[in-house]
Amino acid sequence: MSKHKKFETDAIRTQLERSQQGEHSVPLFLTSSFVFEDAEDMRASFAEEKEGNVYSRFTNPNTSEFVEKICKMEGAEDGYAFATGMAAVFGTFAALLNSGDHILSARAVFGSTHGLFTKILPKWNIETTYFDVEDLDRFEELITPNTKVIYAESPTNPGLQVLDLERLGVLAKKHNLVLVIDNCFATPYLQKPIEFGADLVIHSATKLIDGQGRVLGGVTVGSSDLIREIYLFARNTGPSMSPFNAWTLSKSLETLAVRVDKHCDNAEKVADFLLEHEAVEEVRYPFLPSHPQYEIAKKQMTRGGNVIAFQVKNGLSGGKQFIDAVQLCSRSSNLGDTRTIVTQPALSTHSKLSEEDRLAVDITDGLIRISVGLEHPDDVIQDVKQALNSLL
Ligand SMILES: *Cc1c(COP(=O)(O)O)cnc(C)c1O
């Protein structure tokens, strides 16, 4: 692995391959396979005795470059790029776990990850127990002899709970468990879970890493021995990222730092505005002093991110009225886009959870998630204001 420079420089200057044309930008290697020099080269390539690309399901110059950048950003040894964030989540568990193993997961996880834990993994006799933020004090009681993995997102989607990564890292090390963190909401620019003891970090690159709502992608990075298992699983089962998406996402990383800083600037302004509005009952943003885990957020993140959750008055109907009233903001389920996006999780992303399960992760009926984009913040605030005024 080449020597690290500063975050922004690595994001722009990490380039593994060139064509013969002297191009300045990174070429797109849209090829399914690669040629061998001779029979011996073919044998050695398949035996993994030499480096090089064989087939784009295994590796491709564009996916390798994307992975190399994320590894540098996260401080990871190695990684593998998947077609989507969910392919990365599933591929990671499927590669590392055996029938009978047990996962301890923070309760507030992405909707499809919840589906994986409750509907898919049980088919192979892999069970999951959820823990709550408050459970960290009695965490060791939840560990069973077959527990293999601790899993958490932080900040969580959409309730924006913040998990203490350092404490989870200490617990994982003490009990010889693999700590896996979904770092999608923070990005490596704001938070580096490996510094706090994570063994693996997962991203849905679809969100802030692409940042422009164009392509899907996922990636898992971490220690080489675990990534080796994941690579062998993926190489044989085929959830790999396409070269085109890797090329797009590697380009996106060049602007991650400036985009995320601007996203945070704008989100801070929107959060301050929401705090003052009469139709808003509660505002949750990791870097607001009123956030229940504000001190932890300050310890492990450099800024608060671009997502805010807020509670409007009149519950479900108030939330619907707000969603119907926005004019500039998009009604969409994505996040981390240049465009500001609003969703009502109780009606959409988390509608498959029971009311009890929703409330356990702070998803009240009138909760609105806003992913603040890169439009001028005055225009975003103006739109949110007129939509909130319709509730008064
Ligand atoms: C979107 C998301 C995922 C899934 O990623 P896809 O690219 O949509 O498959 C996983 N975790 C979190 C926190 C997400 O927001």
The ligand as a MOL file (V3000), in Angstrom:
LIG
                    3D

  0  0  0     0  0            999 V3000
M  V30 BEGIN CTAB
M  V30 COUNTS 15 15 0 0 0
M  V30 BEGIN ATOM
M  V30 1 C -28.7410 3.0460 2.3950 0
M  V30 2 C -28.1060 2.3720 3.5340 0
M  V30 3 C -27.7020 1.0350 3.4360 0
M  V30 4 C -27.9460 0.1950 2.1980 0
M  V30 5 O -27.2670 0.6660 1.0780 0
M  V30 6 P -27.7750 0.4210 -0.4320 0
M  V30 7 O -26.6530 1.0060 -1.2400 0
M  V30 8 O -29.0760 1.1250 -0.5960 0
M  V30 9 O -27.9100 -1.0360 -0.6210 0
M  V30 10 C -27.0910 0.4630 4.5410 0
M  V30 11 N -26.8930 1.1720 5.6840 0
M  V30 12 C -27.2770 2.4510 5.8100 0
M  V30 13 C -27.0540 3.1720 7.0870 0
M  V30 14 C -27.8990 3.1080 4.7380 0
M  V30 15 O -28.3060 4.3800 4.8710 0
M  V30 END ATOM
M  V30 BEGIN BOND
M  V30 1 1 1 2
M  V30 2 1 2 3
M  V30 3 2 2 14
M  V30 4 1 3 4
M  V30 5 2 3 10
M  V30 6 1 4 5
M  V30 7 1 5 6
M  V30 8 2 6 7
M  V30 9 1 6 8
M  V30 10 1 6 9
M  V30 11 1 10 11
M  V30 12 2 11 12
M  V30 13 1 12 13
M  V30 14 1 12 14
M  V30 15 1 14 15
M  V30 END BOND
M  V30 END CTAB
M  END
